[in-house]
Amino acid sequence: MPRDQILNQLHAAFSSIASDNIVIHTDLMEIGIIDRVKPRAEMLSDYWSVIQQTAGDRCLLIPTFNYDFCQDGIYDVERAPAEVGVLNEHIRQLYPQMRTRTPVFNYCILNNTGFSLAAVANPFSVTSTFGELVEKQAEIVFFGARFDGNTFIHHVEEIMEIGYRYVKPFPGEIVEPDGVRSQITLEYRVRPLDGGLTYDWNRLQTDLEDEGLLHTYPLGHGRLMHYRTDLLLAYWSAKIREEELYLLTPGSQEHMKRLFKVHGYPLTYSSIEEPE
């Protein structure tokens, strides 16, 4: 894929974004290699350079999510790899000191416009990075990534206090780059263990496109999509007020209703996971 083509497509896409704060989810396989086949590190540098060149001096939030904390209770800020894309991990290695301190759902933030790096116990609360995104009317960009990687959906669910996920504690500690350790118990809504919770991503995406809230541009062999966080929160919140199970597939909606009959509403950690 010629570099000039990628640059022109990114310029067109970014020029439609008014916000100075942008989250970038990436999937390079959907876009294609820039110019020619080359060593991995050079390829990743190419992608990062075209993003920087076209995004200008905007604040860029790169998801560096790592789920190991839920198993071992350790979040090493400097060393825990990003598990949500090879470019994200490349950027994390470049700027480890710019990473937020909240376990699991963390970001590297460049050209920071006032986002806090401090840890919060609930990663989807109004005081989290997700809450700050709404406050700053930030845009979320899918750089080749599919819409079903839209983690912002869990912030909407938290704000609406949905009953089909339940709050689960994850105790552990944060290891700072200087070696200082601090205790934290992460608490956020998780899906039931039976695997019956499925989001209706195709319908949700089509609905947002029809409403003019999700915008799409060509990018290489794939596409770039983006939406504004505060507008999506308002729209989905209104839909959930009409029907709490709106975000789920029809089959998953029926499954959740059956779970409510067995375990009560709302679902709780004690009713689903704790032994009797």
N, C-alpha and C positions, 0 to 999 in steps of 0.2 A: 504494500500500500504506500504510494508516494507520500513523503512527508508534507509536501505542500497541500495535498488534498486533505490530510488530517488537520493541518493548521487552519485551512479555510473553513472546514466543517465545524471545528471547535470555535473559531471566531464567530461564526453565524449563530451557534448555539449559545455561547456565553454572552453575546450581545443582547440576547433576549432576556437575560437574567439581571434584574435591577439590584438584587441584594448584594451586599458586601461580604456576606457570610455563606459559604457553600460547603456542604458535606459531599464527598465523592466516594461512591461505591464503585468498584472496578471489576471487570471481567475481560482481560485482554484477549482471550481466545476468541471472543465474539467480534473483535475489531480487526485483527490481522496484524502481521509484522510490518513495521514501518521500514520502507525502502528495500531491505534485503535481510536474509537470514544472517544472524550475528551472535556472538556470545551472549549468554543470558543477562549478565550485568549491563552490557551495552544496550541491549534491547529495553531493559527496564529504565535505564537512564534516558533513552529516547522518549519513552512514554511520559516520564515525569517532566522532561524539559518542554514538551509541547503543551502539557497542562499548565505549567508555570508561565509559559510565554503567552498563552491565550487568556488565562485567568487574571493576569496582571497582579496588582497588589491586594487582591481580595484576601480575606481570611479563609483559609482552607482547612477543613476538618476531615482527617483521614481516619476512618474506622480501623482500629487495631485490636478488635475483639479477640479475646483468648478465654476459652472455657475451662481451662485446667483448674482454675480456682474452685470450681464446683466439686472437683474430685479430691484435690490435695490441700485446699485451703491456703495456698500461697500465690500471691500476685507479686512477682518480681518486675517492677516497673521498667527496668533497663533491659531485662533479658527475656521476658515472656514474649514469644513470637506472635505476630498477628496471624490469625487463622482464617482470615476472610479476604484472601487475594495475595498473589505474589508481589504485585506492585505496592500494596499496602505494607507488606513486610519490608520491602526495599526502602520505603519512605521511613518506616519506624526505625530502621537501622541508621538512617541518615540523621534523624532528629529524636533520639531517645529521651532527651531532656525536656521535650515539648509534649510529653505524653500525660494524659490525665491520670489521676490516681485511683479512680474507681475500678475495682476488679471487674473482670469479664467484659463490660461494655465501656471500653475506653477509646480515646482518640489521640492522635498526634495533631496538634493545632499550630498552624503556621500563620504568621502575620496576625497574631491574636488580637482581637478587638475587644477584649474584656471577658472572655470565657474563663471560668475558674478551672484550675487544674486539681483542686482539692477533691478528696474522696467523698462520696455521699453513700449512705446506707441503701437507699432505694434508687437504682440506676435509671428508673423511668419516671421519677417524681418531678414536680415542678421545679425543684432545686437542682435537678440533674442537668447534664449537658443537653439532653433532649428538651427539657423545659426552657433552657437558655436559647435553644434554637427557635422555639416559638416566640419567645420574648423579642428576639432580634429579627423576626420575620425571615429567617434563613431559608435557603433553597436546598433541597436534597437532589443530587445529581446521580444518575445511573450511567456510568461511563462504560457502556457495553454490558453492564450487569442487568440481570432480569429483575422485574418488579417484585418477584417473590422473595427478594432479599431485603425487603423494606422493613427494617427493624423498628422504624418509627411507629409502626402499628401498635407496638406494645406500650408506647407512651400514651396513645389514644385510649387503649384499654385501661391503663392505670388511672388516667384522669376520669374516666367514666365508671371506674370501680366495677368492672364487669364481674359476673359471678361464675363464669365457666373456667376461669383460671384461679389459682389460689396462691396466697403468699407463703413462700417457703424460705426458711433461714439457711444461710450458708456462712458459718463462722470461719474465720481465718485471719491472716495477717498480710499487710502490705510491706514489701521490702523496697525502701527508697534506694536511688542510685548510690547514695553515700553509705548504705548498709543499715541505716536506722529502720527499725521494725515497729509497726503499730498494729494494734488489734482492730478488727472490724467484723461486724456481722452483716453480710449483704442480705437484703430481704426484697424479693420481687415475685411477681406473679408468674407461675409456671403452669405448663399444660398438664392435664391428667396423664398418668403413666400408661394408660391403656392404648395410646396412639390414635384415639378417635377424634382428636381435634384437628380439623383441616380448614385452612382459609381458602376462600373462593377467589383466588388471585386473578384469574382471567376475567371474571365478572367485575371485580373491583377495579381492575385496570381499565376495562372498557367503559365503565361508569364514569370514572374520573376523566377520561378522554372526552366523552360525550359532554361532560359538564365544563370542559375547558380548563380543568385544574391540572391535568397531566399533559405536558408538552413533549413532543418527540421530534428529533432531528437525525438525519443520517450521519453515521460515523464509521468510516471504513467499511467493513463487511457487515457491521451491526448498526447500532443506533445509540443515541444519547437521549435519555428522558430526564425530566426534572419537574418538581412541584414545589410550592411554597408551603412551609410547615404550618403556619398559623391558619392558612386557608384549608388545608387538608384536615387539620384538627377540628375546625369548625364544622366542616361538611360531614365527616365521619361521626362526630359527636351527635349531630342532629339525626343522622340515620340510626345510630344506636339508641337514642331516646325513643324512636319509633319502634324499633325492634332490636333488642339487646344482642341477638344472635346474627345480626346483619352481615358481619364480616365472614361468616362461616359458610361452607357449602351446605346445600339442603340436607345431605346425609349426616353431616357433622352436627347440624342443628338438632336433628332428631336424636342423635346419640347423646348430645348434652342434656336434652330434656329427660332422657331415660336415666342419666346419671343423677340429675336433680331429684328424681323420684327415689333413687336408692340412697343417696348420700345427703340429701337436703340441699337447700339453696340459701346462700351461695356455697360453692364447694370450699372446703377448708383443708388445710394441711393435715389436721388431726383426723378428719373423716376419710381422707384418701390414703394417706401414707403411714400414719402412726399406728403401731399395733394396738389391738384392744387390750 
